[in-house]
Amino acid sequence: MEQRKVDVAILGAGTAGMGAYRAARKHTDNLVMIEASHYGTTCARVGCMPSKLLIAAADAAHGARHADLFGVRPGEVVVDGPAVMQRVRDERDRFVSFVLEAVENFPEEHRVQGHARFLSPHRLRVGDDLEIEAGRVVIATGSRPNIPGFLKAAGDRLVVNDDLFEWEDLPESVAVFGPGVIGLELGQALNRLGVRVRMFGVGGAVGPIQDDEIRECALKTFNDEFPLDPDADTRKIERTDDGVAITFVDADRGEVTETFDYVLAATGRKPNVDGLDIQNTDLELDDRGTPVFDSYTMRCGDSHIFIAGDVNAALPLLHEAADEGRIAGNNAGQYPEVRAGLRRVPLSVVFTDPQIATVGKTIQQVNEDCRGCFAVGSVSFEGQGRSRVVGKNRGLLRVYGEHGSGLFMGAEMFGPAAEHIGHLLAWAAQQRLTVSQMLAMPFYHPVIEEGLRTALRDLSHQLSLGPKEETHCLDCGPGG
């Protein structure tokens, strides 16, 4: 049994793990990064990048089919499935190659491949022939698709997003379970590429949307393209000679059975902690079996162990994983000195069409933090000038501000250019701008951002500014 002693051991070589490695190495060169599987981040291999490649192809097909809106009469649109998937894989592999190149530039002695598990708080077993004693540990082992048991009846026709990007051609039909970020993006893309899609949800959620008015707008819009039931009554799933037969209750037809080539499980992800023998660390665990940690230091309790990225199941986004990895790596490297790191204003984008953006506090969080003393401004994009010009006039933006201070608190959007407007709003929230200060910024004409100005003006008209008196707080209800 080979024995090694290091200052810092990092478990996982994804976005968070690589960030932790770079940060920790500023403090010590006696460290290792341990990867149980292949190198290459979730984003590059099976997440952000291949999904956006599929969406780009879908948007091209959709645009061609609807060019007649502008008086352009295209011929028949033919989707070449093998060509679509070949480009997805080729470009995906290119992005992965950049990650592999970065890892290969790390010193060889810093790279260890094998499955790591805790023997004790400071001791790790890697595979069968290496034992590492680590002064500090960063857990950055990522996550994997979570598949509910009832979907396994689909047998060999059950896929997750990891599998989808390996398809060499597009199927005729796919049933998507889970209208979250992954399900919405991939489901709409497949539909626009000519695949028959039906989407099933549980509990009524549509992506990350928390605002009821935004959710209703999004649900209606998606259903104009493909059937989406966010709270489906699924009675039976059966693998048949023709594919997968799904029996469910349709609002108009009652109980029906439809057969699909594949079932795509987009039902969330689970943290990769169950194979770490985490019980040998004596850490406090939450009800999911994940270590309890401080989101500003990434430290687990008062221990020498830190956790970062998707494995902590807090904010499973690449930019958050990068920030968390940096914070965890810095604190592991300079331990026992532990400092709070910069946490940015929450920002999430879903690359559907229209796009979804959530910024800052949700409407429920605003209501709780402001004790009901807030106002809501909104704009529909149906009549917004530039949106109509480009044929993207669908969706709704709602912005939230605090009575008294006039501070901008957060927003949700389902509409055109949400990825860009979301960034503007996130910057404003992080700078703690008031609605008046935001309205003093320049707005060009004609641009989609003028819709944002309309929503902010609506919010400004409803805000009561000045000292927040107790009587005023009691009188105003949710929504101002």
Secondary structure, DSSP 8 states (H G I E B T S, - for coil): -EEEEEEEEEE--SHHHHHHHHHHTTT-S-EEEEESS-SS-HHHHHSHHHHHHHHHHHHHHHHHHTGGGGT---------HHHHHHHHHHHHHHHHHHHHHHHHTS-GGGEEES-EEEEETTEEEETTTEEEEEEEEEE---EEE---GGGGGGGGGEE-HHHHTT-SS--SEEEEE--SHHHHHHHHHHHHTT-EEEEE-STT--TT---HHHHHHHHHHHHTTS-EETT--EEEEEEETTEEEEEEEETTTEEEEEEESEEEE---EEETTTTTTGGGGT--B-TTS-B-B-TTT-BBTTSSEEE-GGGG-S---HHHHHHHHHHHHHHHHHTT----------EEEE-SSSEEEEEES-HHHHHHHTTT-EEEEEEESSS-HHHHHTT----EEEEEEETBT-BEEEEEEEETTHHHHHHHHHHHHHTT-BHHHHHTS---TT-THHHHHHHHHHHHHH--BS---HHHHHH--TT-
